């Protein structure tokens, strides 16, 4: 994919012309506009969004991957479940994260691409959703939603310091955060809490700064990371304070009741995605990550075994059949979500065309914990779809190339992310 416009390099405002012993400050030029501001201006003109969904228990590859590449491919059994959206998604094969080789531990690297997640010294890096939120998160009430409707609070979202962000499990709490306006007294109490928190951060930062002068190089590096986290939190708290007094959007959907029984986790996924659609439609957020891990024995007709044990089916027909029922139930939910975005209009455009939806899993085959050829799909986002991009199944294309394409489509001035080697070949903007 080629970028539709080429931005000039950003120049520092303090750049001087020097010669013959004389220095002269340059006037303010377009090239001195911070890259983040350029991205924000572009995002303000046409809101673009990203939703990343990982199903952590895998997707059976023989039911997902089409046999042939290109635009004339025949839909696989799973893709037939979303056939009405054929021209709105691209399916990928022959993709993985280089060096991400830890079985179920790979789920931690799904959005980061950080290598060797099963290693004892593993340290994660910033996730795709948080990289986007750093640039456009301030444009909405919620910089990003980190959701975990079926995973016990885990997530696939990580800060720039590699710290995991807990995922929201409660649909009712998510709904209230987005759409329920507190009383004037409650709002003022939250504003005061935010002010107190910022004051506390100022004190902590000042003391840590004094400590930094007395420690060795290794500890200075750790404190630099600590300062970065403090600055990120300060920015988030300042933005939250500004939004607190602004009225929340009013929606017709009533507050949902939490589904606590793990056997009905597919219904919990559906309820969560219903709220995500409303969050996007009201422009309450533009960045969502959703980590889904179906565990236990699900209440689905024909299913009698625990989900994780079914993923290690050993090709036994009865186990494969039960797992297929579970995975098909997830695809039905995804079809409903994508269809809802397709039907919703925003300034004459379909919401789906402004929302890039990444859906996939962290292993090529959960039955053998393989690390190559991850099932991946991209829907919407203003790309030219209706194709199967088939890459080398041995020498895989980095998934991070897909992420760079998504980042650029959202207006971020980046050329690299994680293990990327560029944008994704064959994925073009519409």
N, C-alpha and C positions, 0 to 999 in steps of 0.2 A: 504494500500500500504506500502511495506517495501522499505527502501532505499537500493539501489544497493551497496553502500559502506558505511561504518561507519567511520566517521572521529574522530580522537582522540580529546579530549578537547584542546582548544587553551590555551597556557601557556604564561604568560607575560614575555617579554624579561628580565625584572628586577628580575626574580625569583632567589633566592639564596638558596644554601644548608647551613643549619645552624646546628651546633652541637658543644658541648664542648667549647662554647664561640668563635668559629671561623665561619666566613661566607665566602663562595666561590661562585663567579658568575658562572653560568652554561654556557656552550658554546651554540651557536645558534642551536636550535633544530627545527625539522619540526613542532612540536607542538606550536612553538612560532610564526609561520607564521600567520598573521592576517586573521581572517575568511573571511573578504571581499576580500583579495588577493587570497585566495584559490578559492572563488567563481568566481573571475574575470579570473583566469587561466583556470578554467573549461569552462567558457563561451567563452573564446578565442579559445579553441580547437574546439568546436561544437557550433556555434551560436544558441541560443534558444530564443524564443520570446513569448510575450503574448499580445493578443488583447482582451480587455474587452468591450462589447457592452451592454448597457442597453436601452431597449425601455420602456420609463417611463409611457406610458398610459396603460400598461398591456398587457397580452396575454390571450385570452379566454381559461380557463383551459380545458373545455370539448372538445376542438378541438386540444389541445396540448398533454395532458397526455395519454399514452397508457394504456389499461385496465390491462395488465399483465406485470409483471416484468421479468427479465432475458434476455437471448439472443434470445429467440423464440417469442418475443412480436410482436404483429401486429401494424404496423405503424398507428399513429393517422392521421386525415386529414391534419394537418399542417406538420407533419413529412413526409408525402407522397410527399410533395413539394420538399424535399431535399433527396428523396429516393436514388438517385445515390451515395450519400455520407454515406449511412447507416453504413458501416463498419469503418467510420472515425469520428463518433460522439457517445457520450453517453448522454442519456436523464435521468434526475433525477426527482423524485417526493418525497414528504415528507421531504423537506428541507426549512429552513428559517434561519434568524438571530434571536437568542434569544433576547427578549426585544425590538426588532425593531418593533414599534407598532403605527406608525403615519400616516397611509394612504399614500397620495402622498408624505408626508415628508420623507417616507422611501427611496426615491431616493437618499437622501444625504448619507445614510448608506449602499448603495448597495455594494460598494467596501471597506467599513471600518468596518461594523458590529457594529458601535457605537450605544448603546441602546438609546431608547426614543428620537428620532430625532424631535418629535413635542413639546417636553418640553421647557419651557421658559429658563431653565438653560443648555440646550443642548450644548455640545461642542464636535466637531468631532475629530476623530483621523486620523492617516495616512491611506491613501487608498492603496489598493493592488498594483496598478501600480507604485505609488511613492516609496513604500517599495522595489520594484524590481529595480526601477531606481537608488535608493541610492547605490545599489550593482553593477549594470552593465551599468548604464547610461553613464559612462565616456568612454565606449568602442565605442560609436557611436557619430556622429555629433550632433544629437538631443537626449538628455537623455530620453525624453518621449514626445509623442504627446498627447495633451489633446484637444479633438475635440467635437464640439457641433453643428452639421449641422442643427438641427431643434429645438433648445431649447432657443434661445434668449441669448446665451452666458453663460448659466449655465454649470455646469459640475458635475461629480461625483468623481473628483480627489482632494485630500486634502494633504497638507504638514504634516510633523511631528508635527507641531504646531497646526494642525486642521484648517488651512486657506485654503479656496477654491481657486483652480487655475482656472482662466477663460478659457473657451473653445473657440477654434478657430472656427468661423462660415464660413469664406470665403474660398472656394476651391481655388480660384486664389492666395490668400495670402499664403495658405498652400503650393501650388505648388512652388511659388517663393522662399519660405523659404527653401525648400528642394532642388530645382534643378536649380535655376537661379543664375548664378555667377555675382556678381557686378563688376564694373570697378575697376582698381587698386586704384583709388582715393576713391571710395566708401568703399572699403575694409579697407583701412588705416583709414578712418574716423570712421568706426565701431570699429576698434581696439582701436583707441584713446578714443572713448566713453566708451569702456569697462575698459580701464585703469583709466579713470577719475572716473568711477563708483566705482571701487575697492578702489581708494584713498579716496573717500567720505565715503565708508563703514568703512575704517580704522579709520577715524576721528570720525564717529558716534559711533563706537564700543569703542573707547578710552573714549569718554565722558560718555557713558552709564556705562562703568566700574567704573568710578569715582563716578557716581550717585549711583551705587549699594551699595557702602559702607555707604551711609547716610540714607537708607530707611529701613523699617521694613521687617519682614520675608515674608509676603504676596507679597510685591512689589519686593522683591528679586527673588521670584519664577517667577513672570511675566517677570522680566528682564532676567532671565535664558532662558525663552522661546524666548525672543527677541534676545538674543545672538545666540541661536540655528538657528533662521531664518537668521541672518546675516551671520553666518558661512556657511549655506547651499547656500546662494546667492553668497558668495565669491567663493566657489568651482565652482558653475555653471558659473560664469563670467570668471574664469580662464580657464575652459574647453572651453568655447565659444571663447575665445581669441586664444587658440591654434588651433582650427578648422577653424578660419576665413580665414586664408591664404591657406588652403588646397582646391583644386578644388572640386566643387560639381559634383556628378555623372551626366552624360548626358543620357537623356531618349528620346525615340521617341515620346512619348505622348505629344501633344501640350498643352499649358497652357489653362485650362478650363475657361469658362466664368461663373461668379457667377449667380446662380439661386436665384433671390430675391423674387420671388412670392411664398408665403408660401403654396399655393395650389399645388405646384410641389415639395414639400419637400421630397417625395420618390426619385425623380430624384436627388435631392441634396445629399441624403444619398448614392445613387449609385455612384455619381461622387466622393464623399469623399472617399469611400472605394476603388475606382479605384486608387486613389493617395496613400492610405494606403498600398495597395499591392506593388506599386512601391517603397515606402519607406522601406518596409521590404525586397524586392528583392534586392535593392541597399545597404542594411545594413546601411541605414541612421538613423534608430532608431530600437530598439527592444522592445519598450514598447508603447502601444497605449491604451488610454481609449476613448470611443466614447459614448456620452450621446445623445440619440435621443428622442425627444418629439414632435410627430406630433400634431399640433394644427390647428384650423380652419377647413374649409371645403376643403377637398382635391379634386383635379381634377382627380378622378378615376371614371370610368364608373359604374353607379349604386349607387353612393354616393351623397347624397344631404344634409346631416346633418353635423354639426360641430363634430369633432372627440371626444372631451372630453364628450360631451353629449351622444354620442353613447356608451361610456364605461359604462354609467349608463343606460343600455338598459332595465332593468326590465324584461328581458327575452321576450320582444316583438319581434316577428319573423322578422319584417321588419328592426328593429334596429340592431339585431344580424347579419342579412345578410349584411348590410352596413359595420358594423365593421369588419366582416370577410373579406370583399373585401380589406379593408385597411391593415389588418394584413397579408393577403396572399401576398399583394404587397411587404410588408417588407420581408417576407420569400423568395420571388423570388430574392430580392437583396442579401440576406444572402447566398442563394444558389450560385449565381454568384460569390460572393467574395470567398467563400470556394472552389468552383470549380477552380477558378483562382490560389489559393494557391496550390491546388492539382496538377495542371498541370505544375507548375513552379518548376524547378530543381535547387538545390544548392549543388554542390559537390557530385552529384549522388543521393542525398536525395530529396524527395518532400518538398517543402517549408512548406506545411501544417504539415508535421511530425515534423517540428522544430518550429511550431507556435501553441501555445495553445490559442484557441479562446473560450472565455466565453461569452455566450449569454443568457440573461434573463431579468426579470422584477422585480420591487420592491414590488409587491403585489401578493397574491395568486389568488385574483379575484377582478379586478378593479370595478366591478359592486357593490360590497359591501365593498370595501376597506379592505378586509381581510388580515391578517398578517401571516397566515400559508400557507405552501405548495406553495412556489414560483416556477413558471415554470423556469427551468434552463437547460442549455445544454452546453456541452463541446465538442469541435471538435479539432482534430489534437493534436499536442504537444508531440507525441511519446507515447501516452497511448494506451492500448488495448481497443478498442471501440466495437461498435456493440451490445450495451446492454442498458437495462432500469434498472437503480438502483433505486428500490422502497423502500423507508424508511417509518417509521411510520408517518402517516398523522396527528397524534395528538401530539406525542412527536417527533418533527422534528429533523432531523440531522442538525447540524450547517453548514451553507454554508461555514463558515470559514474553515471547514475541507477540503473542495474542494480547497480553496485558499492555504492551507498549502501544499497539494499535488502538486499544480501548482508551488509554490515557490521552493519546493525541486526538481521538474523536471527541473527547470531553473538553478539548481546548488546552490541555496542559503542555507546556513547552519542554517536552522531554524526548530523548532519543534512546534512552536505556532504562531498563528496570531489571533488577536481579540478574539472572543469567542470560538475558536477552542478547541477541546478535543483530537486532533491528526490528522492524515491524514484521507482521506475519504475511508472508508471500501468498498472493492470491486473494486476500481479503481486501476488498475495495469499498470505498464509501459510495453510497447511492447518490 
